[in-house]
């Protein structure tokens, strides 16, 4: 089944591009925006509207397949590719990608995705967002050509099996870390709340007291609001390196002392802490996470450390997993480029005995979220992120409903 035409359209994402460095330096929230000047190259403001590009493929039988190019909220930070703006990258796709796509046989996803990964423009690899969106479209095209679900294409090409069982969904609160938790509990989210703990003064506390108080509130709120007393979600908090800022990035014992206090406050619920430190360097970040993980394990502290910053590409994920830099790795889907890398990252983590968290960003689209559900249903990570957006309802709905559609069709024997 050949691709006979390809079209681009500019779109919006479910959130914003935020200048993480400016926020860490103390930029003040001003309503839904931030006051002050941006720090990261490419930003015109600390917060900008999120942008995406849909890549639409028309097959020779008239079927239409598509995927969305999108980049993470904190673009340009933590070793990531620069800000992804539609006006800058639609011309790149139209000039270099569409001529390559048209005429290709859509039946084999893996081979085309690998070709895409190797493409260069002016001796540089394509932006991760381009590889992300185009490979989604290629997977959709292969599924339509073969009259299968996208997860079935992945399972077939990687020697896996799609099991019709749900995967825990991780919901993120944004700054509405109290009101949105109620939504999560009511909907029965299995992992919550992310929390967006990205500032020492206003969110962690100069001695960690604000986060400690929040964890205690989470524990009590779940216990009081849940209708089913067996409901016991995992508490997963992303702290954006703020624990290291307060206790010292390499002071593992002091950080472990604090993590132990957090775990005590979380009981009886399981606790995960993402990004305890950010040392602004890949090698140093790996060593710091590995060092803290060892201390936590040696002291038998019931907390799981999650790697995020500076663990962006498939190569990074393998490197962190090989060195046990964390108990779990976030596979931040847009950062890996082609979605075949996401599949390989999940499988590698499982092989190494480290938790695979198929994440992403609030700054994605409904389409990229749906495709990611298919990847997860084929590879079965520990958890998958509800996305896009920070409002809980929309992202959870998109991911949950796509997962249930897959389960329903597989149980009914699709393809018929």
C-alpha positions in Angstrom: 0.0 0.0 0.0 1.8 3.1 -1.2 1.7 6.6 0.2 0.5 8.9 -2.6 0.3 12.3 -0.9 1.5 14.0 2.3 0.2 17.2 3.8 1.2 19.4 6.8 -1.0 21.4 9.0 -0.1 23.7 11.9 -1.7 22.9 15.2 -1.9 23.6 19.0 -0.8 21.4 21.8 -2.6 20.7 25.1 -0.4 23.1 27.1 2.5 25.6 26.7 6.2 25.9 26.1 7.8 27.1 29.3 11.3 28.4 29.9 12.4 26.1 32.7 15.6 27.9 33.4 13.8 31.2 33.9 11.3 29.5 36.2 14.0 27.9 38.3 15.7 31.3 38.6 12.5 32.6 40.3 10.2 33.9 37.5 6.9 35.0 39.1 3.6 33.5 38.0 1.2 36.1 36.7 -2.2 34.5 36.2 -1.7 31.8 33.6 1.6 33.5 32.5 4.9 34.4 34.0 6.4 37.9 34.4 10.1 38.5 33.5 12.4 37.9 30.6 13.2 34.4 29.1 16.6 32.9 29.5 16.6 29.9 27.2 17.5 30.7 23.5 14.5 30.8 21.1 11.9 31.9 23.7 10.2 35.2 23.2 8.5 34.9 26.6 8.8 32.6 29.6 5.5 31.0 28.6 4.4 30.6 25.0 1.6 28.8 23.3 2.4 25.2 22.5 2.6 24.4 18.8 2.4 21.1 16.8 2.5 20.0 13.2 0.2 17.3 11.9 1.7 15.2 9.2 -1.1 13.6 7.1 -0.5 10.7 4.7 -2.9 9.7 2.0 -2.7 6.0 0.9 -3.4 4.8 -2.6 -6.8 3.4 -1.5 -7.9 6.8 -0.1 -7.3 6.0 3.6 -5.8 8.8 5.6 -3.2 8.3 8.3 -1.7 11.0 10.5 0.6 11.8 13.4 1.5 14.9 15.4 4.9 16.5 15.7 5.2 17.9 19.2 7.9 18.8 21.7 8.1 18.8 25.5 6.9 21.7 27.7 10.5 22.5 28.8 12.1 22.5 25.3 15.7 23.6 25.1 16.4 22.5 28.7 18.1 19.4 30.1 20.0 18.7 26.9 16.9 18.7 24.7 16.3 20.0 21.2 15.4 23.7 20.8 11.9 25.3 20.7 9.6 23.7 18.1 7.6 26.3 16.2 5.4 25.4 13.3 6.5 28.3 11.1 10.1 27.2 11.4 9.6 23.5 10.8 6.8 23.1 8.3 9.2 24.2 5.5 11.7 21.6 6.6 9.1 18.9 6.4 7.7 20.0 3.1 11.2 20.3 1.5 12.9 17.3 3.0 10.4 14.8 4.4 7.4 14.8 2.0 9.4 14.0 -1.1 10.9 11.1 0.8 7.5 9.9 1.9 5.5 10.0 -1.3 5.8 6.7 -3.2 7.0 4.7 -0.2 5.3 1.4 0.6 3.5 1.9 4.0 3.3 -1.8 4.9 6.5 -2.1 7.0 6.6 0.4 9.8 10.0 -0.6 11.3 12.1 -0.2 8.2 10.6 3.2 7.3 11.0 4.4 10.9 14.6 3.5 10.9 15.2 5.3 7.6 13.6 8.4 9.1 15.9 8.2 12.2 19.0 8.2 10.0 17.9 11.2 7.9 19.9 14.4 8.2 19.5 18.0 6.9 22.7 20.1 6.6 24.5 17.2 8.4 22.2 17.5 11.4 19.6 15.0 12.6 16.0 16.0 12.2 14.4 17.7 15.3 13.0 15.1 17.7 9.5 16.5 17.2 9.6 15.8 13.5 10.8 12.3 13.9 8.2 11.8 16.6 5.2 12.9 14.5 6.2 11.5 11.2 6.9 8.1 12.7 3.4 8.2 14.3 1.9 8.8 10.8 4.0 5.8 9.5 2.7 3.5 12.2 -0.9 4.6 11.5 -0.3 4.1 7.7 1.1 0.6 8.3 -2.0 -0.3 10.5 -4.4 0.9 7.9 -2.6 -0.9 5.1 -2.6 -4.1 7.1 -6.1 -3.6 8.5 -4.8 -3.9 12.1 -4.6 -1.8 15.2 -1.4 0.2 15.6 -0.5 -1.9 18.8 -0.9 -5.1 16.7 1.6 -3.7 14.1 4.1 -3.0 16.9 3.6 -6.4 18.5 4.0 -8.2 15.2 7.2 -6.3 14.1 8.8 -6.6 17.6 7.8 -10.2 18.5 5.4 -9.1 21.2 1.8 -9.9 22.2 -1.0 -7.4 22.9 -2.7 -8.4 26.2 -6.2 -6.9 26.7 -5.5 -5.6 30.2 -5.2 -2.0 31.3 -1.9 -0.2 32.2 -1.8 2.1 35.2 -2.3 5.7 34.2 -0.4 8.6 35.8 -2.2 11.9 36.1 -0.5 15.3 36.4 -2.0 18.2 38.4 0.0 21.2 37.2 -0.1 24.0 39.7 -3.6 23.1 40.8 -2.1 20.4 43.0 -5.0 20.4 45.5 -8.2 20.7 43.4 -6.9 18.4 40.6 -6.1 15.7 43.1 -9.8 15.5 43.9 -10.5 14.8 40.2 -7.8 12.1 40.2 -9.2 10.3 43.3 -12.8 10.5 42.0 -11.7 9.0 38.6 -9.6 6.3 40.3 -6.3 7.3 38.7 -3.7 4.6 39.7 -0.8 7.0 39.9 -0.9 10.7 41.0 -0.4 13.7 41.2 3.0 14.7 39.6 2.6 18.0 41.6 4.9 20.2 39.5 7.3 20.9 42.4 9.6 23.2 40.5 10.4 26.0 42.9 12.1 25.7 46.3 10.6 28.8 48.0 7.0 28.3 47.0 6.6 24.5 46.5 9.4 22.4 48.2 10.2 24.7 51.1 13.6 26.0 52.2 13.9 22.9 54.5 11.6 20.7 52.4 8.7 21.5 54.8 6.1 22.4 52.1 6.4 19.2 50.1 6.4 17.2 53.4 3.1 18.9 54.3 1.7 18.3 50.9 2.5 14.6 51.0 0.7 14.3 54.3 -2.3 16.1 52.8 -2.3 13.7 49.8 -2.3 10.7 52.2 -5.2 12.1 54.2 -7.2 13.3 51.2 -7.1 9.9 49.4 -8.1 8.2 52.6 -11.1 10.5 53.2 -12.3 10.9 49.6 -12.0 7.4 48.1 -15.2 5.5 47.8 -13.4 2.1 47.6 -11.2 1.5 50.7 -9.0 -0.8 48.6 -8.1 2.1 46.3 -4.4 2.8 46.9 -2.8 4.9 44.2 1.0 5.3 43.9 2.1 8.8 44.9 4.5 10.0 42.2 6.0 13.5 42.6 8.3 15.3 40.2 10.5 17.7 42.1 12.6 19.1 39.2 15.9 18.9 41.1 14.7 21.0 44.1 15.6 18.4 46.7 19.2 18.6 45.5 19.1 22.4 45.6 18.1 22.3 49.3 20.2 19.4 50.6 23.1 19.3 48.1 23.1 17.5 44.8 25.8 15.0 46.0 24.9 14.9 49.7 23.2 11.5 49.3 22.7 10.9 53.0 21.0 14.2 53.6 18.7 13.7 50.6 18.0 10.1 51.8 17.1 11.4 55.2 14.5 13.7 53.6 13.2 11.0 51.3 12.7 8.8 54.4 10.6 11.5 56.0 8.5 11.8 52.8 8.0 8.0 52.7 6.9 8.1 56.4 4.4 10.8 55.6 3.1 8.9 52.5 2.3 5.7 54.4 0.4 3.5 53.6 0.8 4.6 50.0 3.8 3.8 47.8 6.0 6.8 47.0 8.0 7.7 43.9 10.2 10.8 43.6 11.2 12.0 40.1 14.2 14.2 39.4 15.5 14.7 43.0 18.5 16.6 41.6 19.5 18.3 38.4 23.3 18.8 38.0 23.0 20.3 34.4 25.2 17.5 32.9 24.4 14.0 31.6 27.3 12.1 33.1 27.1 13.9 36.5 23.4 13.4 36.6 23.8 9.7 36.0 26.4 9.4 38.8 24.3 11.5 41.2 21.2 9.4 40.6 23.1 6.1 40.9 24.7 7.3 44.1 21.4 8.3 45.7 19.7 5.1 44.5 22.4 3.0 46.2 22.0 4.9 49.5 18.2 4.5 49.4 18.6 0.8 48.7 21.2 0.3 51.3 19.1 2.0 53.9 15.9 0.2 52.7 14.0 3.4 52.3 10.7 2.6 50.6 11.0 5.3 47.9 11.5 4.7 44.2 13.8 7.3 42.4 12.7 8.2 38.9 15.2 9.5 36.3 14.1 12.3 34.0 16.4 15.3 33.3 19.4 14.5 31.1 17.9 11.0 30.3 16.3 11.9 27.0 17.4 9.7 24.1 17.3 5.9 23.7 21.1 6.0 24.3 20.6 8.0 27.5 18.0 5.6 28.8 20.2 2.6 28.1 23.1 4.4 29.9 21.0 5.2 33.0 19.5 1.7 33.1 22.9 0.0 32.8 24.2 2.0 35.8 21.0 1.7 37.9 20.6 5.5 38.0 17.2 5.3 39.5 14.6 2.6 40.1 12.5 3.8 37.2 13.2 5.8 34.0 10.8 8.2 32.5 10.7 7.5 28.7 9.7 11.1 27.8 8.2 10.2 24.4 8.8 13.3 22.3 12.5 13.4 23.4 13.2 10.0 21.8 12.4 11.1 18.3 11.0 8.2 16.3 8.4 6.1 18.2 10.4 2.9 17.5 12.9 4.2 20.0 10.1 4.3 22.6 9.3 0.7 22.0 13.0 -0.2 22.3 13.5 1.9 25.4 10.6 0.2 27.3 11.8 -3.3 26.3 15.4 -2.4 27.3 14.3 -1.2 30.8 12.3 -4.4 31.3 15.3 -6.5 30.3 17.5 -4.6 32.8 15.0 -4.9 35.6 14.4 -1.2 35.9 10.9 0.4 35.9 9.8 1.7 32.5 7.5 4.8 32.8 6.2 5.7 29.4 5.8 9.4 29.9 5.8 12.4 27.7 4.6 15.9 28.2 1.5 17.9 28.9 2.5 19.8 25.7 1.5 17.0 23.3 -1.7 16.5 21.4 -4.7 14.1 21.5 -3.2 12.2 18.5 0.3 11.7 19.9 -1.3 10.5 23.2 -3.5 8.0 21.3 -0.5 6.6 19.4 1.5 6.3 22.7 -1.3 4.2 24.2 -0.8 1.7 21.3 2.9 1.6 22.0 2.2 0.9 25.7 -0.3 -1.8 25.0 2.3 -3.6 22.9 5.2 -3.2 25.3 3.5 -2.9 28.7 5.5 -0.4 30.8 4.9 0.0 34.5 2.8 3.1 33.9 1.7 5.5 31.1 1.2 9.3 31.4 -2.3 10.9 31.0 -1.7 13.6 28.4 -1.9 16.2 27.1 -2.8 19.2 29.3 -2.7 19.8 33.1 -6.5 19.7 33.7 -6.6 15.9 34.5 -10.0 15.3 32.9 -9.0 15.7 29.2 -5.7 13.8 29.3 -7.0 11.0 31.4 -10.1 10.7 29.2 -8.0 10.5 26.0 -5.6 7.8 27.3 -8.1 5.8 29.2 -10.7 5.7 26.4 -8.1 4.7 23.8 -6.9 1.9 26.1 -10.4 0.7 26.5 -11.1 0.7 22.8 -8.1 -1.5 22.2 -9.1 -3.9 25.0 -12.6 -4.1 23.6 -11.5 -4.8 20.1 -8.9 -7.4 21.1 -11.4 -9.2 23.3 -13.8 -9.2 20.4 -11.2 -10.9 18.2 -10.1 -7.9 16.0 -9.1 -8.1 13.2 -12.2 -10.0 12.3 
